[in-house]
């Protein structure tokens, strides 16, 4: 059994359909049905004819990924889908072979998948595994550092075995050259790891409090101990009396939270006469939460670790010097090739 990274679009545009329909879906929409393609050579020729403007390296890379998806992925292999719209990982088991799905004028290259979990927080995986998930490719086999038993352990809720560094083994998709890394995602995962270590427990609420002040809120911060479901209350204006009045609950645990906590936050909002609520769960939310979130759209917002990190990056220069010293970050520019 192998483990494969299969993305659902650069911006996650196909991930909702993939999860709802039980499929792995890749791009290359201009390519026709690959069912009759029996050899890698034939696939390479088809890719060259379809994308005649691309260079030899790109064509070879794409052929390798498409061949892996069409032929090398086997029934019962595991598929890893890093979600773009929330900071979570979905893992499923392949249940059948390649098929081409037509919808109007569009066509999609798919494999049937039974999704086993769709809410595993990124923080559940070790940094080297996350680095493999960050391979900047659509299809890639995850194999280095005995990845298979470690990923399976996380999937089953068990403690992963220790990493065994590989000497020659590497993540690959049958393509030439090294697999490039999604640098922004790699940087976010390193920041996530640092925050998890530096701002444990109630420290995460302290960091959120500092962020709200940087955004322009006047806050009241609950000390450690029972808080009655309210970690922070915040309002606009110099005294915090101006709307919107915000009630904030911060969950620092590594596991996803259930929909019931949204209802409890709604009750806490009434208790402090808040107009709006913000629920921050470092470990994300289970798969049932999005339905509840839509029903509370005009009163409650949900943030996972990715949302919190994004807000911190957007407002980093406004954070207090003390917080910046505890969370030392530097903005850099890199050339995208």
N, C-alpha and C positions, 0 to 999 in steps of 0.2 A: 504494500500500500504506500503510495506516494502522497505528498502534500503539495498543493499547487496554489500559488497566488494568481487569482483571476479578478482583475479590476472591472468596474462597471462604468467606465467613462472617466475622463480626466477630472471632471467636476462632480462625479457621482450621478450623472444624468440618467443612468440606467439602473441604479441600485434599487430604487423602489419597485420597479417592474420585476427585477430579478428576485427579490425577496417575496413579493406577492405571488408570482407565478411559479416559483420553485425552479429557477433556472440560473445558470451562469450565462451571461450575455456579453459578448465582446463586440467591438466596433468593426471597422473596415466594411462599411455599408455598401461601398461601390463594388465589392466582390460578390459574384453570384454564388449560388448554392455550391458547397464543396463536397456534397455527398458522393459524387462520382469521381472525385479526385483520389486516386489510389496510391500515388507515389509523391515523394517530396519534390522530385524533379518537375513533375507535372504542376504541382502547386507553385513552385518557383516561377515557372513560365507564365502561369495565370496571373500571379502577383505582378510580374514585370509588364505584362500586357495591360493590366488594369491601371497601374501607377507608373506609366512610362516616364514621367517627369522626375521621379525619385532616383537617387544615386544608388550604386551597387551595395554599399554598406547598409543603407536603410532597407533596401529590398531584401537583403539576406536576413536582417534582423526581423523584419515582419514575417518572412517566410518561416523562420524558426518558431516564432510565437504561434503562428496559425497552424503549423504542423503539430506543435505540442497540443494545442486545443483540439484539433481535428482527430489526431491519431494517438498521441502518447498518453494523454489522460485516460485512465481506465476506470471502469465501473468499480465502486467502493473506495476510490481515492478520495481524499479530503480536499475541499476547496476553501481557501481563505479569502474573504472579501473585506478589505479595510474600508469602512464606511467614511464617506466624505462629509455627509450632512450631520453626523454626530460622531463623537470620539469613541467609537466602539468598533469591534471586530466581529464579523459574522463568519461562522464556519458551517459547512455543509458537507454531505456525502454525495458523490456522483452516483446516479442511479441508472444511467444509460448512455448511449452513444450520441454522436454529433447529429444535430438536425438544423435545418434552415427554416426559420419561421417568417412567413410573409404577413405583412399588415398593410394593406393598401399598396402604395408604391414603395414602401420600405421593406427591407429584409434584414433579418437578424441571425447571426451565427450563435447557436445555443447548445448547452448541454443540460439535461435534467438534473436537478440537485434537490435533495431533501435537506433543508436548512435545520441544523441541530440546535444552534444558538445564534442569536442575532444581537446580543446585548453584552458581549464580553468587553469590559473596559480595556483600553490600551495599556493601562497601568498593570494589568494582570500578567503581562509578558515581560521577559527580561529584555534589556536594551539591544542585545545582538539579534534577538528574534524580531523586534520591532524594526531593526535595520534591514532585515531580510524582507519584511513586509513593505518597506519603503523603496524596494527596487522599482525604478522608474520604467516599468514595463507593464503591459496589459496581462501577459501570461508568463509565469516564471515558476519553476520548481523550487520549493524551499527544502534545502537538504543539509546545509552546513551546520556544524556544531551540534550534532545529534538532535536536530530540530524536531523530528517526528515524535519521539516519546515526550518531549517537553511540551509541544503544542497539544498533544492528546491529553496530557495530564491537566492542563488548564481547561480544556474543553470539558473534562469530567469533574472539574472542581477539586482536583487533587494537587498536592505539592509537586511541582516539576522536579525531575532529577537534575543533577548538576550538569552544566554545560561541559562538553568534551570538544575542545578546539579542533577543527579539521586542519589537516596538513595540505591536502590537495583538493579536497571536496569543496565545491562552491555552489551557490545558488545559480541556476542557469536555465535557459530556455532553448538550448540547442542553437545558440547564436555565437558568432565570433566576438572575441573581446570581452572586457569586463562589463557587468551589468551596472548601469548608472543608478545613482541613488536620488530619491526625492529629497533634496536638501532642506526645503522648508519643513517638511514633515519630520525629518530627522532632528532638526533644531527644536521643533515643538516638543518632540518626545523627550529630548534632553532637559528642556525646561520643566516639563511635567515631572520627570524623575527628581529634579532638584527641589521643586516645590513640595513634592510628597515627603521628602526627607526633612526639609527645613521648616515647613509649616504644618507639622503633624497636629491632629486633633483640633483643639480650640484655636491653634495657630492659623488654621485656614480661615476661620471667621475673622481673625484680626487682619489678615491680608485682604479679605473682601471689604471690611470696614474701611481700610486705607484706600481701596479702589473707589468706593462710593464717595469718599471725601474728595478724591482727585476729580471725579466726574462733576462734582458740584453740590453734593448733598451734605446736609448737617445731620450727624448720626448720633444715636445712643446705642452703645455696644454692651451686650450682656456679658458679665464675667463668667468664668468657668463654673459649671454646676448646672442644676435644673434651670431651664429658661422658659418653660411653658410654651415651647414651640416657636419662640421668637429669639433669634440670635442678634438681630440688628433691626432697629426702626430708624427710618430716615425721611427727611423732608427737605424741601427747597427753602431758600431764604436764609438769612443770617441766624435765625433762631430755630429753623427747621419747621416753622408753622405753615409754610406755603405748600400747596399741592404740586405734584402728586405726593401723597404720603405712602411710604413704602415699608412693607413688612418683609424681612429677609430670614430665610431658614437655610443654614449651611450644613450639609452632610459630608463629612470628610472620609467616610468609610470607602473601601476599595470596591465594594460590590454594588451592583445596580439596585435602585430603590423601586418600590412598588407604587401603583397608582394611589393607594390609600393615603400616602403622605401628602398628596396634593389636596385632598379633602381636609386633612388636618391643618394644612397651611391656610386654607380658606377660612376655617374656623378661627385661627389665630389672627387673621386679618380683621375679622369682626371685633375681636377682643381689644384690639388697639386702634380701632377706627381707621384702618389703612385703606387707601383707595386701590392699591395694587400690591401684588406679592411677587417675590423673586425666590425661587427654590434652586439652590445650587447643590448638585450632587456630584462629588468628585468621581465616584464610580459609575456615573451615568444612570440610565433608567432602563427598566425592563421593557420588553417588546409591547406590553399593553399600554404603556404610558402615552404614546402619541395620540391615541383616541381621546383620552382624558384631557390632554393638553389642548386639543382643538376646542373642546367644550368650554374651556376656561380662557380662551384666547384674549379676551378683552380685560382680564383681571390678573392673570398670572403668567409669568415667564419662567421657563426652565432652562438652566444652564448646566452643561456637563463640564468636564475639565477643559475641553477644547474651547468652549465659549468663554470660560473664565480667562484662559491664557490669552485669547484673542483680545478681550477687553483690557487686560493688563498691558499688552503690547501697544494697543491704540492709545493708552493713557499713561504710558510709562514715564514720560517727561514731567507729568503733573503729580506723580507720586511723591510722598515726602522723602527727604534725603535719607532718613533712617530705613525706610522700606527699600529704597534703591540700594542701600548698602547691604541689606540682607538678601536682595534679589538682584545681583549685579548682571546687567544685560547691556549689550552693545549692538546697535543697528549697523549692518554692513550691506554693501552692494556686491553682487556677484554677476559675472557674465553668463548668460544662458546661451548654450550652444546647441 
